[in-house]
Amino acid sequence: MLALVLAGASPAMAVEPPRHMCPTAASHELAKRNAQRFDATYVGRLAGFGGGCAVLVMTLLYWRRRRTNRRTLAMVAIVLGCISACGAEPSSAAPAGSGSGSARPAAGDGWAASDALKASLAKEVPDDLRALWTARTTRVTRQDAPYLAKAELYRGERTMRPGEATVHHPSSWLVARVPGHKLRILATREDWAWLRGADKLLLDTSARRLSYVRTIIAALGHTERRYAWIVDRAEDLGFFKKGSDADLARARVLETKYRPVIKSLTLSGDRAPFTGALYVNGRHHKIMRVDVRLHADGEITFIDTVLEENAPIGAVSP
């Protein structure tokens, strides 16, 4: 039972996330989408309020000046009524216990399902994880983990939620849920060794082995602050699209250079140890290759090789 990715702490929380946890590309994208939804909701409300006031003013003018063109007033009222409707708050029901001061989440945004999932696992949350788990800005989803026999994998994000305090810097964790154990954050290699001992790994197929390796490499890359995210093609590095002429020129050169080089991870061999290489967006603007070796017991050894320093690619702040 594996992982939960939770993101950055709000000022009101008593427990701050460990500083060695860092944001993921998915965290940033999720926060961006939620921020856009948040902004659109309140801009819409403002437009709706303005439209309603305008309709009221035009109605009063009509009754005071009968000579006002009725057809014009009707058209204005229809247009402003449409604006007001667009400014309405999403109609999806608020989750139980959300509190009278919380805005309802937009339909299909996953918050209701997340709240239900967190509530169902509440008894398995240890004290040191409870503040993060119960935070209103923590979204939790179950992840596919075909390489686990009994354990389960969860991902969580602490990020923008309409009606809640802003979370400024989403961060990520993996948390294991194993029958008979409390939820446990997988922040170190020792935590992963514990998981291998607490549950049986299913590594009998290529698909399961690839999923397992990618999960561990991505998780430890984040928590050990070695790189930002795994890339399966050169474009995933996030080459600069704006900047100085020199940066843009180098970005084009490097993208052309690595387009035929960077591929999705494959593992060679029919029996352990299985070996392969994957590519990552390294911290501090590095392009890196990670050579991995998967052993029969599920232990993974890996070696980082820096291919480019100070590359014009996207970066995540420490």
C-alpha positions in Angstrom: 0.0 0.0 0.0 1.9 2.8 -1.2 1.9 6.4 -1.7 0.3 9.7 -1.0 1.6 12.9 -2.5 0.7 15.9 -0.3 1.7 19.4 -1.1 3.0 22.6 0.7 1.8 23.7 4.1 -0.5 26.6 4.8 0.5 29.2 7.5 -2.3 28.0 9.8 -1.0 24.4 10.1 0.8 23.3 13.2 2.9 20.8 11.3 5.1 21.9 8.4 6.1 19.5 5.7 9.7 18.3 5.8 11.9 20.8 3.9 13.5 18.0 1.9 10.2 17.4 0.1 10.0 19.2 -3.2 7.2 20.0 -5.7 6.6 17.8 -8.7 5.7 18.9 -12.3 2.2 17.5 -11.6 2.0 19.5 -8.4 2.7 22.7 -10.3 0.2 21.9 -13.1 -2.5 21.0 -10.6 -1.9 24.2 -8.5 -2.0 26.3 -11.7 -5.4 24.7 -12.8 -6.9 25.2 -9.4 -5.7 28.8 -9.2 -7.3 29.5 -12.6 -10.5 27.9 -11.5 -10.4 29.9 -8.3 -9.8 33.2 -10.1 -12.5 32.5 -12.7 -15.0 31.7 -10.0 -14.6 35.1 -8.2 -14.3 37.1 -11.4 -17.6 35.4 -12.5 -19.2 36.3 -9.2 -18.1 40.0 -9.6 -19.5 40.0 -13.1 -22.8 38.6 -11.9 -23.1 41.1 -9.1 -22.4 44.0 -11.6 -25.0 42.6 -14.0 -27.6 42.4 -11.3 -27.0 45.9 -10.2 -27.2 47.2 -13.8 -30.6 45.4 -14.4 -31.9 47.0 -11.2 -30.7 50.5 -12.3 -32.2 50.1 -15.8 -35.5 48.9 -14.3 -35.7 52.0 -12.1 -35.0 54.3 -15.0 -37.7 52.6 -17.0 -40.3 53.2 -14.4 -39.2 56.9 -14.0 -39.1 57.6 -17.7 -41.8 55.7 -19.6 -40.4 57.1 -22.8 -37.4 54.8 -22.5 -37.4 52.2 -25.4 -38.8 49.0 -23.9 -37.2 46.8 -26.5 -33.8 48.2 -25.7 -34.4 47.7 -22.0 -35.4 44.1 -22.6 -32.3 43.3 -24.7 -30.1 44.9 -22.0 -31.8 42.8 -19.3 -31.3 39.6 -21.2 -27.6 40.2 -21.9 -26.9 41.2 -18.3 -29.0 38.2 -17.0 -26.7 35.9 -19.0 -23.6 37.6 -17.5 -25.1 37.0 -14.1 -25.7 33.4 -14.8 -22.2 32.9 -15.9 -21.0 34.3 -12.6 -22.9 31.8 -10.6 -20.9 29.5 -8.3 -20.6 25.9 -9.4 -23.6 23.8 -8.3 -21.8 20.7 -7.1 -22.7 19.8 -3.5 -20.2 20.5 -0.8 -18.7 17.6 1.0 -20.0 16.6 4.4 -18.4 18.6 7.2 -17.0 21.2 4.9 -18.2 24.1 7.1 -20.4 27.0 6.2 -17.5 29.3 5.3 -16.1 27.0 2.5 -16.9 27.4 -1.1 -18.3 24.4 -2.9 -15.8 22.6 -5.2 -16.4 22.7 -8.9 -18.0 19.6 -10.4 -15.6 16.8 -11.3 -12.6 18.4 -9.5 -12.1 15.4 -7.2 -12.5 17.2 -3.9 -15.6 15.3 -2.8 -14.0 12.0 -3.6 -10.8 13.0 -1.8 -12.7 14.0 1.3 -14.5 10.7 1.4 -11.3 8.7 0.9 -9.5 10.6 3.7 -12.4 10.0 6.0 -12.4 6.2 5.3 -8.7 6.0 6.2 -8.8 8.3 9.1 -8.2 5.6 11.7 -5.0 4.5 10.0 -3.3 7.9 10.1 -0.5 8.3 12.6 -0.3 11.4 14.7 2.7 12.8 12.8 0.8 12.7 9.6 -2.7 13.7 10.8 -2.3 17.5 10.3 -1.3 17.1 6.7 -3.9 14.3 6.0 -6.9 16.3 7.5 -5.9 19.7 5.9 -8.8 21.0 3.7 -6.3 21.7 1.0 -5.0 18.2 0.8 -6.4 16.2 -2.1 -5.9 12.4 -2.0 -6.4 9.9 -4.8 -5.6 6.2 -5.1 -2.9 5.3 -7.6 -2.5 2.2 -9.7 0.2 0.0 -8.2 0.2 -3.4 -10.0 3.5 -4.4 -8.4 2.0 -4.5 -4.8 0.4 -7.7 -3.5 -1.6 -6.3 -0.6 -0.5 -2.7 -0.1 -2.2 0.3 -1.7 -0.8 3.4 -3.2 -2.2 6.9 -2.7 -1.3 10.3 -4.1 -2.2 13.5 -2.4 -1.7 17.2 -3.3 -1.9 20.1 -0.9 -2.8 22.9 -3.2 -5.4 25.6 -4.0 -9.0 24.8 -3.0 -11.8 27.3 -3.5 -12.7 28.9 -0.2 -9.6 27.9 1.6 -6.3 29.6 2.5 -3.8 29.6 -0.3 -1.1 26.9 -0.3 1.9 28.7 -1.8 4.4 25.9 -2.5 3.0 22.4 -3.3 5.3 19.6 -2.2 5.1 15.8 -2.6 5.2 12.7 -0.5 4.6 9.0 -1.0 2.7 7.3 1.8 2.3 3.5 2.1 -0.8 1.8 3.5 -0.1 -1.8 4.4 -2.7 -4.0 6.2 -2.0 -4.1 9.9 0.2 -0.9 9.8 -0.4 2.8 10.1 0.1 4.9 7.0 3.8 5.6 6.5 5.5 8.3 4.5 8.0 6.9 2.0 10.6 9.7 2.2 13.9 7.7 2.4 15.4 4.5 1.0 14.9 2.9 4.5 11.2 3.6 4.1 11.2 1.7 0.8 13.1 -1.1 2.4 10.4 -1.3 5.1 7.7 -1.5 2.4 9.5 -4.4 0.7 9.6 -6.3 4.0 6.0 -5.4 4.9 4.4 -6.5 1.6 5.2 -8.9 -1.2 6.2 -7.3 -4.5 4.9 -8.6 -7.8 7.7 -8.2 -10.3 6.9 -11.1 -12.6 6.0 -9.0 -15.7 7.8 -6.3 -17.6 4.9 -3.8 -17.1 5.0 -4.3 -13.3 8.8 -3.9 -13.1 8.7 -0.7 -15.2 5.9 0.8 -13.0 7.8 -0.1 -9.8 11.1 1.3 -11.0 9.6 4.6 -12.3 7.7 5.1 -9.0 10.7 4.6 -6.8 13.1 6.7 -9.0 10.6 9.5 -9.2 9.9 9.5 -5.5 13.5 9.3 -4.3 14.5 11.9 -6.9 12.1 14.3 -5.3 12.8 13.6 -1.7 16.6 13.5 -2.1 16.4 16.7 -4.1 18.3 15.3 -7.1 15.9 16.1 -9.9 12.5 17.5 -10.7 10.8 15.0 -12.9 11.3 12.0 -15.2 11.2 12.8 -19.0 10.2 10.4 -21.8 11.1 12.7 -24.6 13.3 15.8 -25.1 10.3 18.1 -25.1 9.4 17.1 -21.6 12.5 18.8 -20.2 10.7 22.2 -20.6 13.1 24.0 -22.9 12.9 27.8 -22.6 10.4 29.4 -25.0 11.3 32.9 -23.8 14.5 34.5 -22.7 17.7 35.9 -24.2 18.8 35.0 -27.8 21.6 33.0 -26.4 19.3 30.9 -24.2 16.8 30.3 -26.9 19.6 29.3 -29.4 21.0 26.8 -26.9 17.6 25.5 -26.2 17.0 24.7 -29.8 20.5 23.0 -30.1 19.9 20.8 -27.0 16.4 19.9 -28.0 17.7 18.7 -31.4 20.6 16.9 -29.8 18.6 15.0 -27.2 15.4 14.3 -29.3 16.8 11.0 -30.6 18.6 10.2 -27.3 15.8 10.5 -24.7 13.4 7.6 -24.7 11.0 6.0 -22.2 12.6 3.6 -19.7 13.0 -0.1 -20.8 14.6 -2.9 -18.7 16.7 -5.4 -20.4 17.0 -9.1 -19.6 14.6 -12.0 -18.7 15.8 -12.4 -15.1 17.2 -10.2 -12.4 19.1 -8.1 -12.2 17.3 -6.0 -14.8 19.0 -2.9 -16.1 18.0 0.3 -17.9 18.3 4.0 -18.1 15.9 6.9 -17.9 16.3 10.7 -18.2 15.3 13.4 -15.8 15.1 17.2 -15.5 17.8 17.6 -12.9 17.7 20.3 -10.2 19.5 23.6 -10.9 19.0 23.3 -14.7 20.7 20.0 -15.3 19.9 17.3 -17.9 20.7 14.0 -16.3 20.6 10.2 -17.1 19.8 7.8 -14.3 21.2 4.2 -14.8 19.1 1.7 -12.8 19.6 -1.9 -11.7 16.6 -3.8 -10.3 17.4 -6.8 -8.2 15.3 -9.9 -7.5 14.3 -8.7 -4.1 13.0 -5.4 -5.4 16.0 -3.3 -4.3 17.0 -0.7 -6.9 20.5 0.7 -7.3 21.0 3.7 -9.5 23.7 6.1 -10.7 23.2 9.7 -11.8 25.1 11.2 -14.7 24.9 14.9 -15.4 24.8 15.4 -19.2 24.3 19.2 -19.3 24.9 21.9 -16.8 23.0 25.2 -16.7 20.7 24.0 -19.4 17.9 26.4 -20.6 15.1 24.2 -19.1 12.3 24.5 -16.6 13.4 24.3 -13.0 11.8 23.8 -9.5 13.1 26.1 -6.7 14.8 24.3 -3.8 
